[in-house]
Amino acid sequence: MNQPIWGIDLGGTKIEGVILQSMTDPTPILRKRVDTEASKGYEHIVSQMVRLVAEMENASGLKPGAIGIGTPGVLDPTLQTMKNCNTVVLNGKPLKKDVSDALQLRIELANDANCFALAETQWGVVSKSAPSARLVFGIIMGTGVGGGIVMDGKIWNGRHGIGGEWGHNFLDESGGPCYCGKEGCVETVISGPATERFYKSLTGHSLKLKEIVARHQDGSDPAAEKTIRRLCHFFGKGVSVITNLLDPDVIVIGGGVGNIDQLYTTGLQELDHFIFNNRVEVPLLKPSLGDSAGVFGAAALVASL
């Protein structure tokens, strides 16, 4: 596919659009952002996306044949409405149809974790470090925990549209209640806020994750050491479920928590302890596309789905 491809990353505060040269050359022709302004409601979000596309057309002189959109939730394959969105005004809404109707274009949707995994497979660290990989699992560990599956270069959405959603598997009771209605989800145990909460439970003091990591690294704070050791333990235990079920060729770890170096050493040792195998061979890789992965992956949707 050697023509420009268009993608939109729909975030809680910003909507970013990109036009890439082609699937074989992901050099951006144009990148542009507008505010989401989600507090103004669902219809306003749709109008902001339409506005963004118009501004991109005017700035580039190009017209899209189709647009891929990365979303903070998933499209229910049966109902064709959004679900599991942290931008809650999207839930229950036919976003794909409404944007397609407004723009009179083919629209492809996938959640942000799937877009991340697709971009890192197509153009990022997987293409460089594991180019023969057929099954890639992309992890996002930040404010929440999510995941995406790419098989033979295509996203695997699953029957319910929840393929890769390991953040809402049960991990440990200590995580407590989750916004999804269950308790002890992966997200409640190893997300950034969950890790900060655990540190506060030990000390009575609130620290940002970066400060906790720094204190662990310089050996100045036993509570910080215990916090990061716990994070690595449950990271390995959680990822072992992915590994046992899918046995991916590579796992890419994005998000702010994914920057913690101990996950790739101590966390890997914990994974080795829990998987149903006598050794770990799957590489755990840091992504290479940075903040571009979401919108680049959205653009790739129009060629991969």
Secondary structure, 3 states (H helix, E strand, C coil): CCCCEEEEEECCCEEEEEEECCCCCCCEEEEEEEECCHHHCHHHHHHHHHHHHHHHHHHHCCCCCEEEEEECCEECCCCCCEECCCCHHHCCCCHHHHHHHHHCCEEEEEEHHHHHHHHHHHCCHHHHHCCCCCEEEEEEECCCEEEEEEECCEECCCCCCCCCCHHHCECCHHHCECCCCCECEHHHHHCHHHHHHHHHHHHCCCCCHHHHHHHHHHCCCHHHHHHHHHHHHHHHHHHHHHHHHHCCCEEEEECCHHHCHHHHCHHHHHHHHHCCCCCCCCCEECCCCHHHHHHHHHHHHHHHC
